């Protein structure tokens, strides 16, 4: 039980970090705050055990980096990756 609770805590921490990074990207795509938030999201996702959720969250972070580097606040790929990550999160809970 304690292990599952710890895993869920890590999952929520990673999801929150990724959500914060996406929010920063949408607010100001080229800012240093986005860079910092994306770095925090990468750390949080890398702490997850390998599997569907860590893979989809990692892809979402990678796509957010692409948007940030292009100076865009969103893209069709980012929207698709968010949907995939949301579905993976639902399956994990």
Secondary structure, DSSP 8 states (H G I E B T S, - for coil): -HHHHHHHHHHHHHHHHHHHHHHHHHH-TTSHHHHHHHHHHHHHHHTS-SSHHHHHHHHHHHHHHHHHHHT-S--HHHHHHHHHHHHHHHHH-
